[in-house]
Structures are given as structure tokens and as C-alpha cells.
Amino acid sequence: MRAAFSYRAILLALVVGGIFPAPASALLTFNDGRDQVFVTGNAGLTYDSNIFANSAAHSDTIYSGGAGLEYKRHAGIISADASAGISISRFDKFSSEDFSDPHIQGEFSASDERTSGDLTLAASRQSQADVIAGVRALSWTYDAGLNTRYRVNDRYSIAGNLGYNRQNYVRTPTLVDLTGYSGGANLFYSINSARDFFAGYQFRLQETSRNRSFGEHSFNAGLSGKILPKLNGTVSLGYSLLQPHGSTTDHSTGSLTESVALTWNLSRRLKITGDLSQYFTATSINGSVDTTSASLLATYAMNARLAFAGGISGGHTRFLGASGGGRRDTDFSWNAGVDYNFTDNLKVSTTYTYYENWSTLSFSDFIRHTLSVTLSARF
């Protein structure tokens, strides 16, 4: 009862704060508007029919809330964006799954007429269901990325990237920690002012805490920008080679790969976004998978206050090597949601998601319904 009462109090505070907006001092600006500080808050209620994402299908009602700070600076060729906050959730029945997860991230960018660079750093604690393992997992996640681009002349540009990520699991000894390193380069050729052709190479090394690692070499080529009238995004085709280490029974695996991310602006109000990808990745159960996934999302803005969204997605996952045991998973989901802006500062969102996973492992064969209502504010 105390949890329910406390989150009702948060909801009431956000409603009052949104209906009666704070004065200008609530949004801090200085240095002639080049620096800005925002305060954010949210509160929500979620019903989840399968909180562990497995065939046991334990359901619960979850009360959640959060608060954070955002800092933005845009001055000349340099810009900076940073945020920090905390997300809190309380479970009605499974109180052992309660969590308070902090997060912090920053992005620093610089650009001139020829060169641009972008550095991102992030750290967070995450509490969520691991679909592959069929358990709720608590982990600390750390990410860093560097992206650069140099314009050689009016036609050619060279882009490079470096990345690092680490996921440390807490209180879940059956799951392995994951560490990833990546680096790559692309050559861009400007076909016209709206469309580029690119080709490149990407290397990824993924390591587990149980002395296994997976090296991946990827070659790709494609188009980015305006693919067709009203159709913008990226289309890429390539080939990836996965080389496992630390196991005498696993062998190298190669596959054609594709990555398609397109947005179709049918009108000012209606937008459709599609995504298709195929990729290798290491898993928390000390193995690797080959996943093909696709999604389609439509958003429709009825007016400045009311917007609707709906989408479908699906995927197929092959568990590789002897450790995979021939497991195959196929998933399908659909969702629908409504956003309503009470004021410029306050928004309420309602979302329903249906998710079903068909697996050759009976423990991971399940259905999941999620219904959530979230109130968010930003000043």
C-alpha cells in the first residue's frame, strides 16, 4: 500500500506541475541562451503478464517513477548534451524485483567545414527481462563511441568509428558478463546533394567472462539519404564472417547480411518507418546467435496535442555452435499507443504490446501482454 500511495503522490505532483507551469526560472538558461538546463520527471503504472519472459508466465503490476536533469550547450562549432537521472520501480507481488536504476550519459560534438567528430559516453543500471535466458536480470552497462567524418572534396568523404561496451550482471550467476570492441571505416561517394553511395568494413570483438570470444568481420555497401521521393534512410547489403574462440566444437560461420532503415513521409501527419537487419551477437548464456529481425511503425499526428502510433515486428534467431544445442526462436509482436500533450511541459502516454516467442526450448515458449500508462514532464 505504501508503494501505491507514494506513486499516486508523484502522479499528482506531476499533474499539478504540468497544469500550472513553473515560471521561466524552472528552465535555467545562461550565456545568452547557449547553455540550458532542463528538469524531467515521469510516473507510470504497468501491467505485465509475464515479467520473467518464460513459460511460467508470472504476472504483476508495477509502479514506476523517475527524475532527471538535462544540460545542453550549443556554441560555435562545439556542442554538448548531458543527462543524469534515476528510474524507480516497485512490484506489487514480486517485491524482490524492485529496483532503483541510475543513469548518466553525455555527447560531445565538434564540426567545421571539412571535419566532424562525435564522442558519446554512457553508464546505467538496467533491470529487465532477458528473453534469451528467461529470467529478470540486473546489470551495469557502460558504453563509449567515437565517430568522425572527413570531407576530402565535394564528392568523397571518409568516416570512421570506434566503440566499446560492457555489461556486468549482478546477482545472476547463471549469466555471463559481456564486453565488446568495434571499429570500422566507410568511404562515401556523393551521387547528388540528396543521396550517397558508401562501402566499408567493420570489425567487432565480443568477449564473455567465461573465456569465450567471437570476432566478426563485416563488409557492406549501400545507399543513404533520399532513396526514392518521400523515402529516406539507409539500405545496405554485405557479408559477415563470425569466428568463435574458446571452444573446440564451434566453427566459423559466414552469412549474407542486410540493413534497411527507411522512413516514408506520406504527409505532414502520417509517417511510416521500417527496419530490416541481420546480425551476429554474443549472448548472456555464453553463446552466440544469428538474428534476422524486421519492424514497421506508423505514427499519425491528429493535431498538436494528440498522436497515435502502432507497429508490428518479428524475428528469427538461430543459436550457433554446440552450446546452442540447435535452438531456434521465432518472435512476433504488435503494439498500439496514444500520446496526449496537456501542455508544452506535460504528456501522458498509453501503450499496449503483445509479444509471442515460439522456441524449440519449451521454457522459452511464451506469450507476454504489457499495458502501461506514463505521465512525463519536462521543464
Buried (B, 14 or more C-beta within 10 A) or exposed (E): EEBEEBBEEBBEBBBEBBEEBEEEEEBBEEEEEEBBBBBBBBBBBBBBBBBBBBBEBBBBBBBBBBBBBBBBBEEEEEBBBBBBBBBBBBBEEBEEBBBEBBBBBBBBBBBEEEEBBBBBBBBBBBBEBBBBBBBBBBBBBBBBBBBBBEBEEEEEBBBBBBBBBBBBBEEBEEBBBBBBBBBBBBBBEBEEEEBBBBBBBBEBBBBBEEEBBBBBBBBBBBBBBBBEEEBBBBBBEBEBBBBBEEBEEBEEBEBEBBBBBBBBBEEEEEBBBBBBBBBBBBBBBBBBBBBBBBBBBBBBBEEEEEBBBBBBBBBBBBBBBEBBEEBBBEBEBBBBBBBEBBEEBBBBBBBBBBBBBBBEBEEBBBEBBBBBBBBBBBB
